Amino acid sequence: MDMRGWTKRGGAGLVALLTALGVGAEESGDAAPSAVRPAAMTLKSLPSLPHSFAAGLWDRNPHVVLEALDLQALAAEDAAAAATGEKALRIGVVRALPGRIEARGAAASAPRGDWAALADGSRVWRTTLRAEGARGIRIHFEDVELPAGCEIRVFDTEDPTAVRGPYDSANLRGRKAFWSGALFTQTVTVECWVPQTSDPSRVSFSVGEAVHLYRAPGMMTLKEGGCHNDVSCYPKWAETSRGIAGIGVFYAQDYLYCTGCLLNDLDESTWVDFFLTGTHCVANQSEAGDAEFYWFFQTASCNGAPPSLAAVTVTEGGADYLAGQTYETGNDFALLRLRAPSPDGATYVGWSSSTPSRTEVLSCIHHPDGAFKRISFGKLDESDPDFWSVRFTDGVTEPGSSGAPLFDAAGKLIGQLVGGNSSCETGGGIDVFGRFDVTYKAIKSWLSGQGGTPQPALNAPYGVYHGMASRDKQFAGTGLVPDVCGTFSLNVTKQGRITAKVAMQRQTLSFKGTGWRGVTEDGHYYVRMESLRGEVLELYANWITAIGRLSGGSLGGETIWIDAAYHVFADRADSQAQTDLARLQGYYTVALPAWRAQPRGAANEMPLGSGYLTMTVGLNGKVKIAGVLADGTKVSQASTLLLFGDYGSMACVPLFRPLYMRRGGVGALLWIRPDTRVVDTDWAEDWFVRWDKPGSGADGFEALLMPCGGYFSKGAALSAFYRLNAQSNDVAYYLPGGAVPPQRQALPEWVAVASAGTRLAIEKGVKPVKVDGAYVYTGENSALATLSYSSLTGIYKGKFNQYYDYESGAMLMHRTVKAPFAGVMTQVRDPFFNEWPEGLGYYLLSENDPAFKPSRIKRSFWMDLYAVQ
């Protein structure tokens, strides 16, 4: 679990705050009194019974069941978070349903939902979901299309009087995705009602996720006894306490519980539902929009029984995020404005921008561990320009208390809880609160009654991203090494529609989303999407990169990691990106010698030569890749130059191609160094070009290749003289009577190659002649090797003869086998290869052994060009 931590100011954290300079004398400032919301001030719609239940359609059997969570593992994660001083409490997790529930007009029916006609001519669709062991459930709706008059409700299957909704086109206000309010049960029913005047075929929505609350407000009251103080035991705080509420809010795949309060303003003619909490609880509009608020969760009398969950008043509809500052940039506050009215009798808390004295008693009202309301007392210990540090002497705070208000001796709010080390286990401790006098400066225009401008909507990323899919995979039984196993593309429209594609060896997975689900505290927007076959893609993106993971469905228990970058080179207005692109554009040649290789079958097939790639980096960062692997397999791909923010102007090109009828492949992340334009991979971290050829019998191998090469200047002058050299081989020619070895002395070893400008000419061959009953191979280039070279591509090709001499009866037989070769010249390369030949390549010979002939193996060996000084 990656819950928001409050200790973000380096390793000093709380220590820095405790050692900061204290405040001086008490200062005066602006203030506002408390005020209680009058009853029936705003008309509120009362929940009505579900139409299906009222019509007698009460089906308790679930269509979808989520298995019980591992509560022990969750508890361990929560304990680790609490040990860091975290005061936000995780109470649930977002879970994907085992298959998306679709409601698409009147055709949507069993097995995951049912339509029924009611007596008044209306129609109702319903489905039931159970989360085993859940304390509560929230349902996520997507792709919502509701004609006027249609309504969605979610209700407790066992108690249909507990209802969330109705949700209709009016209160959704154009939203295509939303979360229902929480119901504190383990089984809920989703109902969509369509009046007679509406066309059911126009109704459309889907349900793919649910929040599984594994603890609910009031269910985890483990730290009782003398540690906490029931706020109802202090009549002085009765009115103020009715302004404090719990908050349920999303953070990535977690569902958190915090505390906050209604805040009074200075305009006596208005009742605006301003709500103050911490920004580590609600960090942005996305999270505020799906938040819900739990009111009056407190005892009716001192140390009395807390109310049942069914009696807790819930405000749905979320809130507007008006202003906020993070712990890193300010004093950790968030000012919200509720979209639905707060309940009658709620208190708008009074506040003061004055500073407290060190002698007065300070108080904090909060929901420790999500339990009913408590109050803690202490005194100012230290302060810095943004925070108060309070040492509690009676009572403490716990996870769930985050965002709670701090009051001075006069009962005025002076801060909001950030975090700290107080707990029942330690018997006290020090907590840190954001200073309200600092908060007030940022929200004064709102509280003064003059109005204000909401904090601008977060600039969600949109556009095109490209990248790779990778995993850690065993190599030759020696351990895990990175494996680029696919390419990734992401397209986000300005309207927020998201499409993603992962092209892998055996399949291409497609995903669609209606918009970003939210944003993390460090500015990464996140979304969770599911393919038609059940694979789940979780993504976190900003304007530079997109990272994520792929799991489930056909992947079984395997996790695939996604790394992608915004296609910045397509943005002509980005002058820096265009400058970087200009340095990287051009033509590249890259040899692919094997660093390690391991055969898979009895034929001991391994690529001993070097294949090659050529890359052309063009306009908009488009890259064309073409080449040949050392077994003669051709490779081509259209890719994209990527610029990851963490690597400055060092760019990379993702490569992955399925090969051998999609049973194997080749993959890599190729980096281009802007200063030298050398191409390589991150060898130090075991990143290579990984080549996988599966065996169908005696053949097959796996290999790690090291890129050797870089930028190639077309038409550049060559060295005056070269030597073409072939690696020796022992590929035999098989006859019924046995194997015939090759005539090794005939191999083209150190054959002279002359250059003239940009052209190469190989020494003319001398055909072997028969002398005294045997063939002689002492002549220059007796293998009759040919050579062609293109100065525009750097590629050289040719062929030579491999000879086999053997007796057949009284005759000497002289058999010739053609061996094709190819390679590439490189002009720049990593210094590691300084002593290697200028041209690296391979030649091929077909395996003739009858035992291996069905596998059609082509043996590969070195065929290099050396420049001679």
CORWO-V625104 format. One record per pair of residues at least 12 apart in sequence whose ideal C-beta (glycine too) atoms are under 7 Angstrom apart, sorted by the first residue. I is the first residue (numbers start at 1). J is the second residue. If there is no record, write none. Layout:
{{I;J} {I;J}}
This chain:
{{1;77} {1;81} {1;90} {1;254} {2;252} {3;81} {3;86} {3;88} {3;90} {3;251} {3;254} {4;88} {4;251} {4;280} {4;521} {5;84} {5;86} {6;85} {6;86} {6;87} {6;280} {6;327} {6;418} {6;419} {7;84} {7;85} {7;419} {8;327} {8;328} {9;327} {9;328} {14;85} {14;420} {14;421} {14;432} {17;382} {17;384} {17;387} {17;389} {17;432} {18;382} {18;389} {18;430} {20;382} {20;383} {20;384} {21;384} {22;382} {22;383} {23;355} {23;383} {26;354} {26;355} {26;356} {26;357} {27;354} {27;355} {28;354} {29;352} {29;353} {29;354} {29;437} {30;353} {30;440} {31;351} {31;352} {31;353} {31;354} {31;412} {32;264} {32;265} {32;266} {32;350} {32;351} {32;447} {33;264} {33;350} {34;239} {34;240} {34;264} {34;347} {34;348} {34;349} {34;350} {35;264} {35;348} {36;239} {36;345} {36;347} {37;271} {37;342} {37;344} {37;345} {37;346} {37;348} {39;344} {39;345} {40;344} {41;271} {41;344} {42;341} {44;341} {47;163} {49;160} {49;161} {50;153} {50;155} {50;160} {50;163} {50;191} {51;118} {51;124} {51;191} {51;193} {52;124} {52;126} {52;191} {53;160} {55;118} {57;116} {57;126} {59;128} {60;157} {61;128} {62;128} {62;129} {62;130} {62;187} {63;111} {63;112} {63;113} {63;127} {63;128} {63;129} {64;97} {64;98} {64;101} {64;112} {64;129} {65;130} {65;132} {66;95} {66;131} {66;132} {66;210} {66;212} {67;132} {68;132} {68;133} {69;133} {69;212} {69;214} {71;214} {74;214} {78;90} {82;399} {85;419} {85;420} {85;421} {86;399} {86;419} {87;397} {87;399} {87;401} {87;402} {87;417} {87;419} {88;256} {88;258} {88;280} {88;281} {88;399} {88;402} {89;256} {89;257} {89;369} {89;370} {89;399} {89;400} {90;254} {90;255} {90;256} {91;213} {91;215} {91;216} {91;255} {91;257} {91;370} {92;211} {92;212} {92;213} {92;214} {92;255} {93;212} {93;253} {93;254} {93;255} {94;209} {94;211} {94;253} {94;255} {95;209} {95;210} {95;212} {96;208} {96;209} {96;530} {96;536} {97;207} {97;208} {97;209} {97;210} {99;534} {100;206} {100;207} {100;208} {100;530} {101;113} {101;127} {101;206} {101;207} {102;206} {103;125} {103;192} {103;203} {103;204} {103;205} {103;206} {104;204} {105;200} {105;201} {105;202} {105;203} {105;204} {106;200} {106;201} {108;125} {112;127} {113;125} {113;126} {113;127} {114;126} {120;196} {121;196} {122;193} {122;194} {122;195} {122;196} {123;194} {123;200} {124;191} {124;192} {124;193} {125;192} {126;189} {126;190} {126;191} {127;190} {128;157} {128;187} {128;189} {129;188} {129;210} {130;186} {130;187} {131;186} {131;210} {131;212} {132;186} {133;186} {134;186} {134;212} {134;213} {134;214} {135;184} {135;213} {135;214} {135;215} {135;216} {135;219} {136;182} {136;183} {136;184} {136;185} {136;213} {136;216} {137;183} {137;185} {137;188} {137;210} {137;211} {137;212} {137;213} {138;179} {138;180} {138;181} {138;182} {138;210} {138;211} {139;154} {139;180} {139;188} {139;190} {139;207} {139;210} {140;179} {140;207} {140;208} {140;209} {140;210} {141;177} {141;178} {141;205} {141;207} {142;177} {142;205} {142;206} {142;208} {142;514} {143;176} {143;204} {143;205} {143;206} {143;514} {144;172} {144;176} {144;177} {144;205} {145;202} {145;203} {145;204} {145;205} {146;168} {146;169} {146;203} {147;198} {147;199} {147;202} {147;203} {148;169} {149;195} {149;197} {149;198} {150;168} {150;192} {150;193} {150;194} {150;198} {150;203} {151;165} {151;166} {151;167} {151;168} {151;193} {152;165} {152;166} {152;167} {152;191} {152;192} {153;165} {153;166} {153;191} {154;180} {154;183} {154;188} {154;190} {155;188} {155;189} {155;191} {156;183} {156;185} {156;188} {157;187} {157;188} {157;189} {158;185} {158;187} {162;183} {162;310} {164;180} {164;181} {164;183} {164;316} {165;180} {176;514} {177;514} {177;515} {179;290} {181;292} {181;314} {181;316} {182;213} {182;248} {182;292} {184;216} {184;309} {190;207} {208;530} {209;528} {211;255} {213;255} {215;370} {216;309} {217;246} {217;257} {217;294} {217;297} {217;309} {217;312} {217;367} {217;370} {218;297} {218;306} {218;309} {218;370} {218;371} {218;372} {220;369} {220;370} {220;371} {221;369} {221;371} {222;369} {223;368} {223;369} {223;398} {223;424} {227;396} {227;424} {228;368} {228;374} {228;395} {229;374} {229;375} {229;376} {229;394} {229;395} {230;299} {230;302} {230;303} {230;374} {231;298} {231;365} {231;373} {231;374} {231;375} {232;298} {232;299} {232;300} {232;301} {232;302} {232;304} {233;302} {233;303} {234;375} {237;365} {237;375} {239;347} {240;347} {240;349} {240;365} {240;411} {241;298} {241;365} {241;373} {242;296} {242;345} {242;346} {242;347} {243;261} {243;262} {243;346} {243;347} {243;348} {243;349} {244;259} {244;261} {244;365} {244;373} {244;404} {244;405} {245;260} {245;261} {245;293} {245;294} {245;295} {246;259} {246;294} {246;297} {246;367} {246;370} {247;259} {247;260} {247;277} {247;281} {247;291} {247;293} {248;291} {248;292} {249;281} {249;282} {249;287} {249;291} {250;287} {250;290} {250;518} {252;520} {252;526} {256;281} {257;370} {257;400} {258;277} {258;278} {258;281} {258;402} {258;403} {259;366} {259;367} {259;400} {259;401} {259;402} {259;403} {259;404} {260;275} {260;276} {260;277} {260;403} {261;275} {261;276} {261;349} {261;405} {262;274} {262;275} {262;342} {262;346} {262;347} {262;348} {262;349} {263;275} {263;276} {263;348} {263;349} {263;351} {264;348} {264;349} {264;350} {264;351} {265;446} {265;447} {265;449} {266;447} {266;448} {266;449} {267;449} {270;449} {272;337} {273;337} {273;338} {273;341} {273;342} {274;335} {274;337} {274;446} {275;319} {275;336} {275;338} {276;333} {276;335} {276;405} {276;416} {277;334} {277;403} {277;416} {278;332} {278;333} {278;334} {278;402} {278;403} {278;416} {278;417} {278;418} {279;324} {279;325} {279;326} {279;332} {279;333} {279;334} {280;327} {280;332} {280;402} {280;418} {280;521} {281;334} {281;402} {281;403} {282;321} {282;334} {282;336} {283;519} {283;521} {284;321} {284;458} {284;519} {285;321} {285;457} {285;458} {286;516} {286;518} {286;519} {287;518} {288;318} {288;319} {288;320} {288;321} {288;336} {289;318} {290;318} {291;318} {291;319} {292;314} {292;315} {292;316} {293;314} {293;315} {293;338} {294;312} {294;314} {295;312} {295;313} {295;315} {295;343} {295;346} {296;312} {296;313} {297;312} {297;367} {297;372} {297;373} {298;372} {298;373} {299;372} {306;372} {313;343} {315;338} {315;340} {315;342} {316;340} {317;339} {317;340} {318;339} {319;336} {319;337} {319;338} {319;339} {320;336} {320;337} {320;339} {320;454} {321;334} {321;336} {321;455} {322;335} {322;336} {322;337} {322;446} {322;452} {322;454} {322;455} {323;335} {323;442} {323;443} {323;455} {324;455} {325;442} {326;521} {327;418} {330;386} {330;438} {331;386} {331;387} {331;434} {331;435} {331;438} {331;439} {332;418} {332;434} {333;416} {333;434} {333;439} {335;443} {335;446} {349;405} {349;413} {350;411} {350;412} {350;413} {351;412} {351;413} {351;436} {352;408} {352;412} {352;414} {353;436} {353;437} {353;440} {355;437} {356;380} {356;408} {356;414} {358;379} {358;380} {360;408} {360;409} {361;377} {361;379} {361;409} {362;378} {362;379} {362;380} {362;390} {362;406} {362;407} {362;408} {363;375} {363;377} {363;407} {364;376} {364;397} {364;404} {364;405} {364;406} {364;417} {365;404} {365;405} {366;397} {366;401} {366;404} {366;417} {367;400} {367;401} {368;397} {368;398} {368;400} {368;401} {369;398} {369;399} {369;400} {370;400} {374;395} {375;395} {376;392} {376;394} {376;395} {376;396} {376;397} {377;392} {377;393} {377;394} {377;395} {378;390} {378;391} {378;392} {378;393} {379;391} {379;393} {381;430} {386;434} {386;435} {386;438} {387;418} {387;432} {387;433} {387;434} {387;435} {388;406} {388;415} {388;433} {388;435} {389;430} {389;432} {390;406} {390;430} {390;431} {390;433} {391;430} {392;422} {392;428} {392;429} {392;431} {393;428} {396;422} {396;423} {396;424} {396;428} {396;429} {397;417} {397;420} {397;422} {397;431} {398;423} {401;417} {402;417} {402;419} {403;416} {403;417} {404;416} {404;417} {406;433} {413;436} {414;436} {415;433} {415;434} {415;435} {415;436} {416;433} {416;434} {417;431} {417;433} {418;432} {418;433} {418;434} {419;431} {419;432} {420;432} {458;519} {460;496} {460;516} {460;525} {461;492} {461;525} {461;541} {461;542} {461;543} {462;492} {462;493} {462;494} {463;492} {463;566} {463;567} {464;491} {464;567} {464;570} {465;490} {465;541} {465;546} {465;564} {465;565} {465;566} {465;567} {466;488} {466;489} {466;564} {466;565} {466;567} {466;640} {466;642} {466;654} {467;488} {467;546} {467;562} {467;563} {467;564} {467;565} {467;642} {467;654} {468;484} {468;486} {468;487} {468;488} {468;563} {468;654} {468;656} {468;669} {469;485} {469;486} {469;487} {469;488} {469;502} {469;504} {469;550} {469;560} {469;562} {470;482} {470;483} {470;484} {470;485} {470;561} {470;563} {471;483} {471;485} {471;558} {471;560} {471;561} {475;702} {475;704} {476;596} {476;598} {476;702} {481;686} {482;686} {482;687} {483;667} {483;690} {484;654} {484;656} {484;667} {484;668} {484;669} {484;690} {485;504} {485;505} {485;560} {485;656} {485;667} {486;502} {486;503} {486;504} {486;656} {487;503} {487;654} {487;656} {488;502} {488;562} {488;564} {489;501} {490;546} {490;564} {496;515} {496;516} {497;514} {498;512} {498;513} {498;515} {498;527} {498;529} {499;511} {499;512} {500;529} {500;537} {502;550} {505;658} {505;662} {505;665} {506;662} {507;554} {509;531} {509;535} {510;531} {511;529} {511;531} {511;537} {512;529} {513;527} {513;529} {520;540} {523;542} {524;540} {524;541} {524;542} {525;541} {525;542} {526;539} {526;540} {527;539} {531;553} {533;553} {533;554} {534;552} {534;553} {535;550} {535;552} {535;553} {535;554} {535;555} {536;551} {536;552} {537;550} {539;562} {543;566} {544;565} {544;566} {544;645} {545;564} {545;565} {545;644} {545;645} {546;564} {547;562} {547;563} {548;562} {549;561} {549;562} {550;562} {565;642} {565;643} {565;644} {567;621} {567;640} {568;643} {569;581} {569;620} {569;621} {569;641} {569;643} {570;620} {570;621} {577;643} {580;643} {580;649} {580;651} {580;674} {581;621} {583;674} {584;617} {584;641} {584;651} {584;672} {584;674} {585;617} {585;618} {586;617} {586;711} {587;614} {587;616} {587;712} {587;714} {588;614} {588;615} {588;679} {588;709} {588;710} {588;711} {588;712} {589;612} {589;614} {589;709} {589;712} {589;794} {589;824} {589;825} {589;826} {590;612} {590;613} {590;615} {590;679} {590;707} {590;708} {590;709} {591;610} {591;612} {591;708} {591;709} {591;824} {591;826} {591;840} {592;610} {592;611} {592;612} {592;613} {592;689} {592;705} {592;707} {593;610} {593;705} {593;706} {593;708} {593;840} {594;607} {594;703} {594;705} {595;688} {595;704} {595;705} {595;706} {596;703} {596;704} {597;701} {597;703} {598;701} {598;702} {599;701} {600;695} {600;700} {600;701} {600;702} {601;695} {601;697} {601;698} {601;699} {601;700} {602;698} {603;698} {603;699} {603;847} {603;852} {603;855} {603;857} {605;699} {605;700} {605;701} {605;857} {606;701} {607;630} {607;631} {607;701} {607;703} {607;860} {608;727} {608;860} {608;861} {608;862} {609;630} {609;841} {609;842} {609;843} {609;860} {609;861} {609;862} {609;863} {610;630} {610;823} {610;840} {610;841} {610;842} {610;862} {611;627} {611;628} {611;629} {611;630} {611;842} {612;627} {612;628} {612;823} {612;824} {613;625} {613;627} {613;635} {614;626} {614;627} {614;793} {615;653} {617;641} {621;640} {621;641} {622;640} {623;639} {623;640} {623;641} {623;653} {624;638} {625;637} {625;639} {625;655} {628;822} {629;666} {629;691} {630;842} {630;860} {631;858} {631;860} {632;844} {632;858} {633;659} {635;657} {635;666} {637;655} {637;657} {639;653} {639;654} {639;655} {641;653} {642;654} {649;674} {650;671} {650;673} {650;674} {651;672} {652;669} {652;670} {652;671} {652;672} {653;670} {654;669} {655;667} {655;668} {655;670} {660;693} {660;694} {663;694} {664;692} {664;693} {664;694} {665;692} {666;689} {666;691} {667;690} {668;681} {668;688} {668;689} {668;690} {669;681} {669;687} {670;707} {676;710} {676;828} {677;710} {677;711} {677;828} {678;710} {678;828} {678;829} {678;830} {679;707} {679;709} {679;710} {680;707} {680;830} {681;707} {683;706} {688;704} {688;705} {688;706} {689;705} {689;707} {690;704} {691;703} {691;705} {696;855} {697;854} {697;855} {698;852} {698;855} {699;855} {699;857} {708;826} {708;829} {708;830} {708;833} {708;836} {708;840} {709;826} {709;829} {710;826} {710;828} {710;829} {711;827} {711;828} {712;794} {712;827} {713;827} {714;791} {714;792} {715;758} {715;791} {715;792} {716;827} {717;757} {717;758} {718;755} {718;758} {718;760} {719;755} {719;867} {720;755} {721;754} {721;755} {721;868} {722;753} {722;755} {722;760} {722;865} {722;866} {722;867} {722;868} {723;750} {723;751} {723;752} {723;753} {723;866} {723;868} {724;748} {724;751} {724;753} {724;762} {724;785} {724;787} {724;865} {725;749} {725;750} {725;864} {725;866} {726;747} {726;748} {726;749} {726;843} {726;861} {726;863} {727;861} {727;862} {728;744} {728;747} {729;742} {729;845} {729;859} {729;861} {731;845} {731;847} {731;859} {732;848} {733;804} {733;815} {733;817} {733;848} {734;848} {734;849} {734;850} {735;806} {740;804} {740;806} {742;802} {742;803} {742;804} {743;777} {743;803} {743;804} {743;805} {745;777} {746;768} {746;777} {746;782} {746;783} {746;803} {747;783} {748;781} {748;783} {748;785} {748;800} {751;763} {751;781} {751;785} {753;787} {753;865} {758;791} {760;787} {760;789} {762;781} {762;785} {762;786} {762;787} {763;780} {763;781} {764;781} {765;781} {765;782} {765;783} {765;784} {765;785} {766;779} {766;780} {766;781} {766;782} {767;784} {768;782} {768;803} {773;812} {775;805} {775;814} {783;800} {783;801} {784;800} {784;801} {785;798} {785;800} {786;798} {786;799} {794;824} {794;825} {795;822} {795;824} {796;822} {796;823} {796;825} {796;839} {796;841} {796;865} {797;821} {797;822} {798;821} {799;818} {799;819} {799;820} {799;821} {800;819} {801;816} {801;818} {802;817} {802;819} {802;845} {803;816} {804;817} {817;845} {819;843} {819;844} {819;845} {820;843} {820;844} {821;841} {821;842} {821;843} {821;863} {822;841} {822;842} {823;839} {823;840} {823;841} {823;842} {823;863} {823;864} {823;865} {824;839} {824;840} {824;841} {825;838} {825;839} {825;865} {826;838} {837;864} {837;865} {837;866} {838;865} {838;866} {838;867} {839;864} {839;865} {840;864} {841;863} {841;864} {842;860} {842;861} {842;862} {842;863} {843;861} {843;863} {844;858} {844;859} {844;860} {845;859} {846;858} {847;859}}
